Amino acid sequence: MTKLNGIQRGAEVAEAFQKWFAERQQLGDVSEYLNARGRLNKSSIAVELGFARSNFSTNPALNEAFEVAEEVLCEAGSLADVAKPLREANAARERANDMARLSAAESSRLMERVVGLEAENRKLKLRLAQLELREGAAQSFSLLAEALENLHENTDH
């Protein structure tokens, strides 16, 4: 058994992908290998063919074969037909996620505002209690002053 060098193994992987793609086209089940963005799912293909997903970026022959396969699917309309509902679903999910993020941000902002207003409310209640005490003391002082004045008037006569 001879061990393959990197170039030979790369060529073998690219050839395996080309054979796999031809089989998928004949069987008409390429749509089962599309990812959520409507493109061929590199991860599932790599697992099925027994090589690392990183080969798609490190193996020029495989990368070229992959791009040709996607072009063939686009030209045949297979990729676009199946990809459109997937893209629409992804766009809807992204919009929902964006709305959730905005809602969460707004909720967070409102919570911060509530905390600030509650703190301000506590301060104002404390200030009101202090002013009510002063008013009570002022009324008591006023009554006392009035009583002293009356007492003084009664003693002067």
C-alpha positions as CSV (number, residue, x, y, z in Angstrom):
1,M,0.0,0.0,0.0
2,T,1.5,3.3,-1.1
3,K,1.1,6.5,0.9
4,L,-0.2,9.5,-1.1
5,N,1.5,12.8,-0.9
6,G,-0.6,16.0,-0.3
7,I,-0.9,16.8,-4.0
8,Q,-2.1,13.3,-4.8
9,R,-4.5,13.2,-1.9
10,G,-5.9,16.6,-3.0
11,A,-6.5,15.4,-6.5
12,E,-8.2,12.3,-5.1
13,V,-10.5,14.4,-3.0
14,A,-11.4,16.7,-5.9
15,E,-12.1,13.6,-8.1
16,A,-14.3,12.1,-5.4
17,F,-16.3,15.3,-5.1
18,Q,-16.7,15.4,-8.9
19,K,-18.0,11.8,-8.9
20,W,-20.3,12.6,-5.9
21,F,-21.7,15.6,-7.7
22,A,-22.4,13.7,-10.9
23,E,-24.2,11.0,-8.8
24,R,-26.3,13.6,-7.0
25,Q,-27.3,15.1,-10.3
26,Q,-28.3,11.7,-11.7
27,L,-30.3,10.9,-8.6
28,G,-31.8,14.4,-8.4
29,D,-31.2,14.7,-4.7
30,V,-28.8,17.7,-4.7
31,S,-31.4,19.7,-2.8
32,E,-30.8,17.5,0.2
33,Y,-27.3,18.9,0.4
34,L,-28.1,22.6,0.5
35,N,-27.4,24.7,3.6
36,A,-29.7,27.4,5.1
37,R,-28.3,30.0,2.6
38,G,-29.2,27.8,-0.3
39,R,-25.7,26.8,-1.2
40,L,-24.1,23.4,-1.2
41,N,-23.4,22.3,2.4
42,K,-19.6,21.8,2.5
43,S,-19.7,20.3,6.0
44,S,-22.2,17.5,5.1
45,I,-20.4,16.8,1.8
46,A,-17.0,16.6,3.5
47,V,-18.4,14.1,6.1
48,E,-20.1,12.0,3.5
49,L,-16.9,11.9,1.4
50,G,-14.6,11.4,4.3
51,F,-12.4,14.4,4.3
52,A,-12.0,17.6,6.3
53,R,-14.2,20.6,5.5
54,S,-11.0,22.7,5.4
55,N,-10.1,21.0,2.1
56,F,-12.6,23.3,0.4
57,S,-10.3,26.2,1.2
58,T,-6.9,24.5,1.1
59,N,-7.4,22.4,-2.0
60,P,-7.5,24.5,-5.1
61,A,-8.8,21.7,-7.3
62,L,-11.6,20.9,-4.9
63,N,-12.5,24.5,-4.5
64,E,-12.7,24.9,-8.3
65,A,-14.8,21.7,-8.7
66,F,-17.1,23.0,-5.9
67,E,-17.5,26.4,-7.7
68,V,-18.2,24.7,-11.0
69,A,-20.8,22.5,-9.3
70,E,-22.6,25.5,-7.8
71,E,-22.5,27.3,-11.2
72,V,-24.0,24.2,-12.9
73,L,-26.8,24.2,-10.3
74,C,-27.5,27.9,-10.7
75,E,-27.6,27.6,-14.5
76,A,-29.9,24.6,-14.2
77,G,-32.1,26.6,-11.9
78,S,-31.8,23.8,-9.2
79,L,-30.0,25.9,-6.8
80,A,-32.1,29.0,-7.2
81,D,-35.4,27.2,-7.0
82,V,-34.6,25.5,-3.7
83,A,-32.6,28.3,-2.4
84,K,-35.3,31.0,-2.7
85,P,-37.5,29.6,0.1
86,L,-34.5,29.0,2.2
87,R,-33.2,32.5,1.7
88,E,-36.7,33.9,2.4
89,A,-36.9,31.9,5.6
90,N,-33.5,33.0,6.6
91,A,-34.3,36.7,5.9
92,A,-37.5,36.3,7.9
93,R,-35.5,34.8,10.8
94,E,-32.9,37.5,10.6
95,R,-35.7,40.2,10.7
96,A,-37.2,38.5,13.7
97,N,-33.8,38.3,15.4
98,D,-33.2,42.0,14.6
99,M,-36.6,42.9,16.1
100,A,-35.8,40.8,19.1
101,R,-32.5,42.5,19.5
102,L,-34.1,45.9,19.1
103,S,-36.8,44.9,21.6
104,A,-34.2,43.7,24.1
105,A,-32.2,46.9,23.7
106,E,-35.4,49.0,24.1
107,S,-36.4,46.9,27.1
108,S,-32.9,47.4,28.6
109,R,-33.1,51.1,28.0
110,L,-36.5,51.3,29.6
111,M,-35.3,49.3,32.6
112,E,-32.4,51.7,33.1
113,R,-34.9,54.6,32.9
114,V,-37.2,52.9,35.5
115,V,-34.3,52.4,37.9
116,G,-33.3,56.0,37.5
117,L,-36.9,57.3,38.0
118,E,-37.3,55.0,41.1
119,A,-34.1,56.5,42.6
120,E,-35.3,60.0,41.9
121,N,-38.7,59.1,43.4
122,R,-37.0,57.9,46.6
123,K,-35.0,61.1,46.9
124,L,-38.1,63.2,46.3
125,K,-40.1,61.3,48.9
126,L,-37.3,61.8,51.4
127,R,-37.2,65.5,50.6
128,L,-41.0,65.7,50.9
129,A,-40.8,64.0,54.3
130,Q,-38.1,66.5,55.4
131,L,-40.1,69.5,54.2
132,E,-43.3,68.1,56.0
133,L,-41.2,67.9,59.2
134,R,-40.0,71.4,58.8
135,E,-43.6,72.6,58.0
136,G,-44.8,70.8,61.2
137,A,-42.0,72.4,63.2
138,A,-42.7,75.8,61.7
139,Q,-46.4,75.5,62.6
140,S,-45.5,74.4,66.1
141,F,-43.1,77.4,66.4
142,S,-45.8,79.7,65.0
143,L,-48.3,78.4,67.6
144,L,-45.7,78.8,70.3
145,A,-44.8,82.3,69.2
146,E,-48.5,83.2,69.1
147,A,-49.0,81.7,72.6
148,L,-46.0,83.7,73.9
149,E,-47.3,86.9,72.4
150,N,-50.7,86.3,73.9
151,L,-49.1,85.6,77.3
152,H,-47.0,88.7,77.0
153,E,-50.0,90.8,76.1
154,N,-51.9,89.4,79.1
155,T,-49.0,90.2,81.4
156,D,-48.6,93.7,80.1
157,H,-52.1,94.7,81.0
